[in-house]
Amino acid sequence: MLEQGEERIRQAFENKSWQEIKVTDSWQIFKIMAEFVEGFEKMAKIGPCVSIFGSARTPRDHAAYKLAEDCARLLTEKGYGVISGGGPGIMEAANKGAFEAGGKSVGLNIDLPFEQFHNQYIDRDKLLEFNYFFVRKVVFTKYSQGYIVLPGGFGTMDELFEAITLVQTGKMARFPIVLVGKEYYGGLFDWIKNRMLEAGNISEGDLSLYRLVDTAEEAVEHIFRFYDKYLLKPNF
């Protein structure tokens, strides 16, 4: 694995002609456009959904796996579809909960060599494969009525803070963002409050852009209350 990584670095630094660079970049634009078109066309037909995020490394006997299943099941009972990143761990749990409850189970899978494979609980007509993380994140945010975030790693943090930033800057309409696991996330958000806020890098109101809970019931109830409070309906 290390040798392959070193080889990719060497290839990246090889001298290329302007024509080679231009041709490669032009074709890449078409590949990116194709992913956007396929994603938009498929997702527009599915209906209101909530995205569930978390680690791909979470084992099936972990408490967080069961939490993700429960969140998906409760959402499905209210008529929402469930979107996951399509892979194993928390993503599999989310799709499993929706699938077994008879709801819509969507997977936005990312092509990662030697790492991610899509799970078996995604509806076959609702599986999308992506090469580009940024295209996948656009589809996540555009077609989600809410985010439920369970314990995860760098990828989970990336998706979480992307959503918070888009809402904070007004680039996306406000929607509910719920983190499940006070023990796991508490230290991070204490730091945000005690460091970022005190340093003046965020405002007091930014702390209300997310909710920290411990149970599946609390997580989905926050989403339901959000739409009741603002008299909003899902975007579909």
SULTA-V56531 format. One record per residue. RES is the residue in one letter. SS is DSSP state (helix for helix, strand for strand, loop for the rest). PSI is psi as a letter, one per 30 degrees, with the letter a starting at -180 (999 if undefined). D_FIRST is the distance of its C-alpha to the first C-alpha in Angstrom with 2 decimals. Layout:
res=RES ss=SS psi=PSI d_first=D_FIRST
res=RES ss=SS psi=PSI d_first=D_FIRST
This chain:
res=M ss=loop psi=e d_first=0.00
res=L ss=helix psi=e d_first=3.80
res=E ss=helix psi=e d_first=5.47
res=Q ss=helix psi=e d_first=5.16
res=G ss=helix psi=e d_first=6.30
res=E ss=helix psi=e d_first=8.77
res=E ss=helix psi=e d_first=9.94
res=R ss=helix psi=e d_first=10.78
res=I ss=helix psi=e d_first=12.66
res=R ss=helix psi=e d_first=14.50
res=Q ss=helix psi=e d_first=15.51
res=A ss=helix psi=f d_first=16.77
res=F ss=loop psi=g d_first=18.99
res=E ss=loop psi=k d_first=20.41
res=N ss=loop psi=k d_first=24.12
res=K ss=loop psi=k d_first=25.24
res=S ss=loop psi=l d_first=28.83
res=W ss=helix psi=e d_first=30.61
res=Q ss=helix psi=e d_first=31.14
res=E ss=helix psi=e d_first=27.45
res=I ss=helix psi=e d_first=26.73
res=K ss=helix psi=e d_first=29.80
res=V ss=helix psi=e d_first=29.08
res=T ss=helix psi=e d_first=25.49
res=D ss=helix psi=e d_first=26.71
res=S ss=helix psi=e d_first=29.72
res=W ss=helix psi=e d_first=27.88
res=Q ss=helix psi=e d_first=25.50
res=I ss=helix psi=e d_first=28.70
res=F ss=helix psi=e d_first=29.85
res=K ss=helix psi=e d_first=26.63
res=I ss=helix psi=e d_first=27.01
res=M ss=helix psi=e d_first=30.69
res=A ss=helix psi=e d_first=30.08
res=E ss=helix psi=e d_first=27.89
res=F ss=helix psi=e d_first=30.65
res=V ss=helix psi=e d_first=33.38
res=E ss=helix psi=e d_first=31.88
res=G ss=helix psi=e d_first=31.10
res=F ss=helix psi=e d_first=34.57
res=E ss=helix psi=e d_first=36.40
res=K ss=helix psi=e d_first=34.87
res=M ss=helix psi=e d_first=35.06
res=A ss=loop psi=f d_first=38.61
res=K ss=loop psi=f d_first=39.86
res=I ss=loop psi=e d_first=38.48
res=G ss=loop psi=a d_first=40.64
res=P ss=loop psi=k d_first=40.28
res=C ss=strand psi=l d_first=36.99
res=V ss=strand psi=k d_first=35.37
res=S ss=strand psi=k d_first=31.64
res=I ss=strand psi=k d_first=30.02
res=F ss=strand psi=l d_first=26.82
res=G ss=loop psi=l d_first=24.71
res=S ss=loop psi=k d_first=21.46
res=A ss=loop psi=f d_first=19.36
res=R ss=loop psi=g d_first=18.69
res=T ss=loop psi=k d_first=22.42
res=P ss=loop psi=l d_first=23.47
res=R ss=loop psi=f d_first=26.51
res=D ss=loop psi=g d_first=28.75
res=H ss=loop psi=k d_first=28.28
res=A ss=helix psi=e d_first=31.35
res=A ss=helix psi=e d_first=29.58
res=Y ss=helix psi=e d_first=28.72
res=K ss=helix psi=e d_first=32.45
res=L ss=helix psi=e d_first=33.39
res=A ss=helix psi=e d_first=31.44
res=E ss=helix psi=e d_first=33.15
res=D ss=helix psi=e d_first=36.49
res=C ss=helix psi=e d_first=36.05
res=A ss=helix psi=e d_first=35.31
res=R ss=helix psi=e d_first=38.25
res=L ss=helix psi=e d_first=40.65
res=L ss=helix psi=e d_first=39.69
res=T ss=helix psi=e d_first=40.19
res=E ss=helix psi=f d_first=43.61
res=K ss=loop psi=g d_first=44.64
res=G ss=loop psi=g d_first=43.60
res=Y ss=loop psi=k d_first=40.36
res=G ss=strand psi=l d_first=37.28
res=V ss=strand psi=k d_first=33.91
res=I ss=strand psi=k d_first=30.83
res=S ss=strand psi=l d_first=27.34
res=G ss=loop psi=g d_first=23.85
res=G ss=loop psi=f d_first=23.76
res=G ss=loop psi=a d_first=20.87
res=P ss=loop psi=a d_first=21.01
res=G ss=loop psi=b d_first=22.44
res=I ss=helix psi=e d_first=25.25
res=M ss=helix psi=e d_first=24.93
res=E ss=helix psi=e d_first=25.64
res=A ss=helix psi=e d_first=28.47
res=A ss=helix psi=e d_first=30.06
res=N ss=helix psi=e d_first=30.07
res=K ss=helix psi=e d_first=31.33
res=G ss=helix psi=e d_first=34.16
res=A ss=helix psi=e d_first=35.29
res=F ss=helix psi=e d_first=34.99
res=E ss=helix psi=f d_first=36.92
res=A ss=loop psi=g d_first=39.55
res=G ss=loop psi=g d_first=40.16
res=G ss=loop psi=a d_first=38.95
res=K ss=loop psi=k d_first=36.83
res=S ss=strand psi=j d_first=33.11
res=V ss=strand psi=k d_first=30.95
res=G ss=strand psi=k d_first=27.17
res=L ss=strand psi=i d_first=25.49
res=N ss=strand psi=k d_first=21.99
res=I ss=strand psi=k d_first=19.14
res=D ss=loop psi=j d_first=16.63
res=L ss=loop psi=j d_first=13.13
res=P ss=loop psi=k d_first=10.42
res=F ss=loop psi=g d_first=9.41
res=E ss=loop psi=d d_first=11.68
res=Q ss=loop psi=k d_first=15.32
res=F ss=loop psi=k d_first=17.97
res=H ss=loop psi=k d_first=21.66
res=N ss=loop psi=l d_first=23.93
res=Q ss=loop psi=f d_first=27.03
res=Y ss=loop psi=g d_first=29.61
res=I ss=loop psi=k d_first=29.56
res=D ss=loop psi=k d_first=32.64
res=R ss=helix psi=e d_first=31.70
res=D ss=helix psi=g d_first=33.59
res=K ss=helix psi=g d_first=31.98
res=L ss=strand psi=k d_first=28.29
res=L ss=strand psi=k d_first=26.87
res=E ss=strand psi=k d_first=23.43
res=F ss=strand psi=k d_first=22.23
res=N ss=loop psi=f d_first=19.78
res=Y ss=loop psi=k d_first=21.05
res=F ss=helix psi=e d_first=21.16
res=F ss=helix psi=e d_first=24.45
res=V ss=helix psi=e d_first=26.19
res=R ss=helix psi=e d_first=25.28
res=K ss=helix psi=e d_first=26.68
res=V ss=helix psi=e d_first=29.84
res=V ss=helix psi=e d_first=30.42
res=F ss=helix psi=e d_first=29.93
res=T ss=helix psi=e d_first=32.50
res=K ss=helix psi=e d_first=34.91
res=Y ss=loop psi=g d_first=35.38
res=S ss=loop psi=k d_first=35.26
res=Q ss=loop psi=f d_first=38.48
res=G ss=strand psi=l d_first=36.72
res=Y ss=strand psi=k d_first=33.50
res=I ss=strand psi=k d_first=32.96
res=V ss=strand psi=j d_first=30.06
res=L ss=loop psi=l d_first=28.92
res=P ss=loop psi=k d_first=26.58
res=G ss=loop psi=a d_first=23.15
res=G ss=loop psi=b d_first=20.49
res=F ss=helix psi=e d_first=19.76
res=G ss=helix psi=e d_first=20.09
res=T ss=helix psi=e d_first=23.37
res=M ss=helix psi=e d_first=24.64
res=D ss=helix psi=e d_first=23.95
res=E ss=helix psi=e d_first=26.01
res=L ss=helix psi=e d_first=28.66
res=F ss=helix psi=f d_first=29.41
res=E ss=helix psi=e d_first=29.33
res=A ss=helix psi=e d_first=32.11
res=I ss=helix psi=e d_first=34.05
res=T ss=helix psi=e d_first=33.95
res=L ss=helix psi=e d_first=35.18
res=V ss=helix psi=e d_first=38.02
res=Q ss=helix psi=e d_first=38.88
res=T ss=loop psi=g d_first=39.22
res=G ss=loop psi=g d_first=41.17
res=K ss=loop psi=f d_first=38.77
res=M ss=loop psi=k d_first=38.73
res=A ss=loop psi=k d_first=41.55
res=R ss=loop psi=k d_first=41.34
res=F ss=loop psi=l d_first=39.98
res=P ss=strand psi=k d_first=39.23
res=I ss=strand psi=j d_first=36.00
res=V ss=strand psi=k d_first=35.85
res=L ss=strand psi=k d_first=33.47
res=V ss=strand psi=j d_first=33.71
res=G ss=loop psi=i d_first=33.25
res=K ss=helix psi=e d_first=35.46
res=E ss=helix psi=e d_first=33.96
res=Y ss=helix psi=e d_first=30.41
res=Y ss=helix psi=f d_first=31.40
res=G ss=helix psi=e d_first=34.63
res=G ss=helix psi=e d_first=33.31
res=L ss=helix psi=e d_first=31.53
res=F ss=helix psi=f d_first=34.72
res=D ss=helix psi=e d_first=36.92
res=W ss=helix psi=e d_first=35.00
res=I ss=helix psi=e d_first=35.54
res=K ss=helix psi=e d_first=39.22
res=N ss=helix psi=f d_first=39.78
res=R ss=helix psi=d d_first=37.75
res=M ss=helix psi=e d_first=37.34
res=L ss=helix psi=e d_first=40.81
res=E ss=loop psi=e d_first=42.58
res=A ss=loop psi=f d_first=41.12
res=G ss=loop psi=g d_first=42.47
res=N ss=loop psi=f d_first=39.16
res=I ss=loop psi=l d_first=39.89
res=S ss=loop psi=l d_first=43.25
res=E ss=helix psi=e d_first=44.74
res=G ss=helix psi=f d_first=44.67
res=D ss=helix psi=f d_first=40.90
res=L ss=helix psi=f d_first=40.68
res=S ss=helix psi=g d_first=42.31
res=L ss=loop psi=f d_first=39.61
res=Y ss=loop psi=l d_first=37.80
res=R ss=strand psi=k d_first=38.92
res=L ss=strand psi=k d_first=37.46
res=V ss=strand psi=l d_first=38.42
res=D ss=loop psi=f d_first=37.66
res=T ss=loop psi=l d_first=38.58
res=A ss=helix psi=e d_first=37.97
res=E ss=helix psi=e d_first=41.69
res=E ss=helix psi=e d_first=41.74
res=A ss=helix psi=e d_first=38.81
res=V ss=helix psi=e d_first=40.34
res=E ss=helix psi=e d_first=43.84
res=H ss=helix psi=e d_first=42.85
res=I ss=helix psi=e d_first=41.75
res=F ss=helix psi=e d_first=44.97
res=R ss=helix psi=e d_first=47.12
res=F ss=helix psi=e d_first=45.54
res=Y ss=helix psi=f d_first=46.72
res=D ss=helix psi=e d_first=50.07
res=K ss=helix psi=e d_first=50.65
res=Y ss=loop psi=g d_first=50.06
res=L ss=loop psi=h d_first=51.70
res=L ss=loop psi=l d_first=48.72
res=K ss=loop psi=l d_first=47.51
res=P ss=loop psi=l d_first=44.02
res=N ss=loop psi=g d_first=43.30
res=F ss=loop psi=999 d_first=43.92
